[in-house]
């Protein structure tokens, strides 16, 4: 499966996976450009907005994981269900994202949150979106300007063109697991995957048949993504001959799983899909099997 995207009419070659701080600095003041601050702390949801107001990349608007990049939680959903495409499109317009806008998303450092916005834009058909490699930390380290307060609002019109193949429901995943042809990759830390530690969800363990590939394996010691060649080597080893379209990425709630899909694209291996509900949705039904160890 490959994402189906619109042709974005930009006056420059769009950035589609990662962008470094120097390249972003060169885009400032050049339209159309929308910078979105995605900093968020799962354990302290107010922290991201507070950090944004204290200091952010000039012109950046803030997108909250719970309010802007997720729908309200239901009795059957995971912790961060996807919003309806039209609802998301309306919010994108408020963030200044139009059909011909280059979008740059960033978070504090490791792209664990920014990748969620990256994937969601790809899901609704917009491919001119990149994640700032190294995040806000890299921007400041590179001497990038910082402004405080809330950036001036600007609006745009965004038309969603959803790729339904990009995301799997729990029922889809159950069918895929029964067929046995796909590769379910869990992006959580090894101890959460094993079920020896679980600080967020009420049930510990993993989906039977999943393999563990922590999202931080995509990063170097400096918090930047590994070179594309090294990412490709690691993913080819993980795929073990399987078609990239066999990859189904999951995590705790469909957020850090997007990090894997971004890294695959950066490595030149597109085609992975997202199990959006992830572990927190899987365990909603106690009849679904759980594996540990």
N, C-alpha and C positions, 0 to 999 in steps of 0.2 A: 504494500500500500504506500502510495505517495500522497503527500498533501496536495490538494488542488487549490491554486491561488489565483487571485486576480493579477493582471499586469499593472503594477504601480508605475504611473508616469512621473518619474522624478527627473530632475535636471542633473543628477549624478548617479553613479552606480550605487545602489542601495547596499547597506550592511544587513546581512541576513542571519548571522549567528552570533559572532562576538565582535566587539569593538574595543580598542584600547583607548586610554585616556587622551593621548595626543591626537588621535583621529577624531575623537569627540570634540575636543577643543577647537579643532578646525571646522567643525560643523556649526558651532554656536553662532547665532545671528543669521544663519542661512535657512531659509524656509523651503519647503515645509519640514519642520522638525518638532517632535514632542518628546521630552525627557520625562520619565516617570520614576519616581522614588518609591521603591517597594519594601523598604526596611520594615521588619516586623519580628516580634518575639512571641512565639507561641505561649510562653509562660507569663508574659506581661504584654498583652495586646496593645496597651496604650503607649508603649515605649517607642514604637516606630514613628508615629506621628510626632511625638515629642522631639525625637532626634531630627526629624525633617524640619520642624519649625526652628530648631536651634541652628541648623545649618544644612544647606543642600546645594546641589549644582544649580547655577543660575538658570531660572526659567522652569525648573522641574516642578511638576505637580505631584501630589501624593496619592497613591492607590493603596488602600487598606486590604489586606488579605481577606479578612472576615466580611467586610462590607462591600468591597468593590470587585474582588476577584473570586467571590463565592456567593452561593445562594444561602438562604436560611436553612439550618439543619432541620431535618425531619426525623420521624421515628424510624425510617428505613434507610436513611442516607448515612454517608460517612461524615466526618467533621468538616469537610470543605467541599460540598457539592457544587457542581458547575452552575452558574447562573443561566437563565434563558438567554439565547443569543441576542435577542432584541434588547433585553435589559442590559446586557453587557455592551452592546453597540451604543446604547444611549449614554452609558457612563464613559465610554471611549470618546464620544463626541465632547463631553464635558471636560475631558482631559486634554482636548485639543488634537485628538487623533482623527484624521480624515482618511478618505480613500487613497490619497496620494501623499501621506505623511510618512517620513522616516521616523520610526520610534526607537528610542534607546531606553532600556529598563536597567535599573541598578538596585542593589541592596547594600548591606554594610560591607560585605567582602566576598562571600563564597558563591553567590548567585543562587542560593537555595530558594529564595523568594522571587527574584527577578525572572528566573526561568519559568515560573508559573505564568507570568504575564506573557513572556515570549511564546510559550506553547499556546496559550489561549488566543493570541492574535493569529497564530498559524491555523488554529482550529477554525476561526471565523474567516479565513481566507486572505489574511494580510501577511505577506512575506517580508516586507521592508521593516523588519524589527530585529534588533540586536541587543545583546546583554553586555553591559560594561564589564570587561574582564578585570577582576580584582575589586570591583564595586567602588563604593564611596571612599574606602580606605586608599585604593589605588589612585583615585582622582586627587585626593588631598596630598598624597605622597609625591605625585607628579607636579605639584604646585598649582593645581586647578583652583579657580576662583570659587568662593563659597558665599552664598547669601542666606539671610535668615528670614523668618516670617513666611507667609504664604504667597506663592507666586501669583501674579495677576491671572485671573481666569480668562480663558479664550475658548471659544467653541468651534466645533467642526462637525461635519456630517460623515458618519461611518455607516457603510452598507455591509452587513454581514453576509458572507457566502460560506455557510457551514459545510465542513467536510465530515459527514457522518461516520466515515470509516476510521477517523482518527482516534475515536474514543470507544471504549467498551463498557457496557453495563455489567452488573454482576451475573446476570443470566448469560450474557455473551461469554464471560470468562468461564463460567461453568461448562458451557458447550465446548469451548476451546480446550479446557483441561481434559474433558472426556475424549476429545479427538486425539490429544497427545502430540500434536504437530507444532505447537507454539512453544516459545521460551519465555516463561514468566520470571521477570527479574525484579527483585525487591531491593529498593534503594536504602532501606533503613540500616542503622548500625548493626554490626554482627550480634551484639548481645540482645537487642530487641528482636531480631530475626530468630535467634535461638530460643527466645522466650525466657531467658535467665533474668532479664531486666525489662520492665515495662512501666514507664512513668507517665504515660499519656493515655493509653487506651485501657479499658477494663479487662481485656483478655490478652494474655501473652502468647506469642508464637508466630507462626506464619502459615500461609496457604500451602497445603500439601502439593509438592511438585515444583514449587518456586525455588529459585536459586538466589543466593545473596550476593549483591554487588553494591556495596555502600556508595552513595553518591560522591562522597569525598575522594573516592578512588579516581575521579576525573580531574583532580586538582593536584598541583605541586605543593611543595612545602610553603611557598610564598602566597598561596591562596588563589593563584591564577590557574586557568585551565592548562592542562598539559598540551604540548605541541600536537598538532593534528595527527602526525605520523604515529606518535605514541598512543594517542587515543584509539586510532584505528587498530594498532597492534593488539591493544588490550581487548577491544570489542571483538575483533576477529577470533581471538583466543576464547572469549566467552561464548561466541556464537558456535564455535566448533563445527563450522560447515553449514550451519543453518542459514536460510535466507534472512536478511535483515527485517523483512516484513513479518517474520515470525516473532519478533520481540514485542512483548507486552510489559510495559513498565508500571510498577506500582510502588507504594511506600505506605506511610501511615494514613494519609488522607488525600493523596493525589497532588501533592505539592513538590516535594523533592524528587519524585519520579520524573518530573518534567526536566530536571537536571540531566538525567540520562538521555532523554530524547534530544536535548540541546547538544550534548556531547557527541551523540551519534551523528547529528547533522554536521557539526563542526569537523568530525572525522571523515566526512564524505560518505556516510553510511545511512542514508535516509530510509524511512519506511516503518519505524517503530510506532506502536500505538500506546495509548494511555488507558489503564484501568482507573478511571477517575475516582471511584468510591474507595478503592484500596482497602487496607486492612481494617480501618474503622467501620467500613460498610460491610465487609465480609463477615465480621463477627456480630453484626446485628441479629442474625438468625443463628441461634444456638445449634441448629441442625447441621450447619455447615462444618465440615471437618477442620480441625486445627492440628498442626504439626509442631513439635518442639525439638530442640537439639540441633 
